[in-house]
Amino acid sequence: MSGNKKGYSTTSQKHRNFVSEPMGNRSVRDVPGIGPVQGRRLEEKGINRADQMLGQYLVSGRDQSKFQGYLKNTTGANAKQQSDAYNGMREWTNNNM
């Protein structure tokens, strides 16, 4: 494990896992920067899967400020969480689209 006390994967490990694997039917909570609280809020809005969040990223025109604003308004994500999610989506699309 990464050395954190609770045994959770670090954001960087979560990022590496996310960008290196097919999107498939992965949970929105697998997206870097999306923790339990943000995941629940997205799920309450009907965004249950990572590919649905990818759709939001693409609808935003892959624009960082638009996508991060969407996350802030939808989930209350802080700046680091927003950035982590954006970077995960950006790298995943760069590698797979």
C-alpha positions as CSV (number, residue, x, y, z in Angstrom):
1,M,0.0,0.0,0.0
2,S,1.0,3.6,-0.3
3,G,1.8,4.3,3.3
4,N,-1.4,6.2,4.2
5,K,-2.9,5.2,7.5
6,K,-6.3,4.0,6.4
7,G,-5.3,1.7,3.6
8,Y,-6.9,3.7,0.8
9,S,-5.1,4.0,-2.5
10,T,-3.5,7.4,-3.0
11,T,-4.9,9.7,-5.6
12,S,-1.9,9.0,-7.8
13,Q,-2.5,5.3,-7.6
14,K,-6.2,5.8,-8.3
15,H,-5.2,8.0,-11.3
16,R,-2.8,5.4,-12.7
17,N,-5.4,2.6,-12.3
18,F,-8.1,4.8,-13.9
19,V,-6.2,5.9,-17.0
20,S,-4.6,2.5,-17.7
21,E,-7.9,0.5,-17.9
22,P,-10.9,0.5,-20.2
23,M,-13.8,2.7,-19.0
24,G,-16.3,-0.2,-19.2
25,N,-19.0,0.0,-16.5
26,R,-16.7,1.4,-13.8
27,S,-18.2,3.3,-11.0
28,V,-18.0,7.1,-11.0
29,R,-16.2,6.6,-7.7
30,D,-13.3,5.1,-9.6
31,V,-12.6,8.5,-11.2
32,P,-9.6,10.3,-9.6
33,G,-10.8,13.1,-7.2
34,I,-14.2,11.5,-6.7
35,G,-14.5,10.3,-3.2
36,P,-17.5,8.9,-1.3
37,V,-19.2,12.3,-0.8
38,Q,-18.8,13.4,-4.4
39,G,-19.7,10.0,-5.7
40,R,-22.9,10.0,-3.7
41,R,-23.8,13.5,-4.9
42,L,-23.2,12.4,-8.6
43,E,-25.2,9.2,-8.1
44,E,-28.1,11.3,-6.7
45,K,-28.0,13.3,-10.0
46,G,-28.1,10.0,-12.0
47,I,-24.3,9.9,-12.8
48,N,-23.4,6.4,-11.6
49,R,-20.7,5.3,-14.0
50,A,-17.4,6.8,-15.1
51,D,-18.5,6.8,-18.7
52,Q,-21.4,9.1,-17.8
53,M,-18.9,11.5,-16.2
54,L,-16.8,11.2,-19.4
55,G,-19.9,12.4,-21.2
56,Q,-20.0,15.5,-19.1
57,Y,-16.3,16.1,-19.7
58,L,-16.8,15.8,-23.5
59,V,-20.0,18.1,-23.4
60,S,-17.8,20.7,-21.6
61,G,-15.6,20.6,-24.7
62,R,-12.8,19.2,-22.7
63,D,-12.5,22.7,-21.2
64,Q,-10.8,22.6,-17.8
65,S,-12.7,25.5,-16.2
66,K,-16.1,24.3,-17.5
67,F,-15.6,20.7,-16.3
68,Q,-14.2,21.8,-12.9
69,G,-17.0,24.3,-12.5
70,Y,-19.5,21.5,-13.2
71,L,-17.9,19.3,-10.5
72,K,-17.8,22.2,-8.0
73,N,-21.5,23.0,-8.6
74,T,-22.7,19.4,-8.7
75,T,-20.6,17.8,-6.0
76,G,-19.0,20.6,-4.0
77,A,-15.6,19.2,-4.9
78,N,-12.6,21.3,-3.8
79,A,-10.0,22.6,-6.2
80,K,-7.7,19.5,-5.8
81,Q,-10.6,17.1,-6.4
82,Q,-11.7,19.0,-9.4
83,S,-8.2,19.0,-10.8
84,D,-7.7,15.3,-10.1
85,A,-10.9,14.4,-11.9
86,Y,-10.1,16.7,-14.9
87,N,-6.6,15.3,-15.2
88,G,-7.9,11.7,-15.1
89,M,-10.5,12.4,-17.8
90,R,-8.0,14.3,-19.9
91,E,-5.4,11.6,-19.7
92,W,-7.9,8.8,-20.3
93,T,-9.3,10.5,-23.4
94,N,-5.8,11.2,-24.7
95,N,-4.9,7.5,-24.3
96,N,-8.2,6.1,-25.6
97,M,-9.9,8.4,-28.0
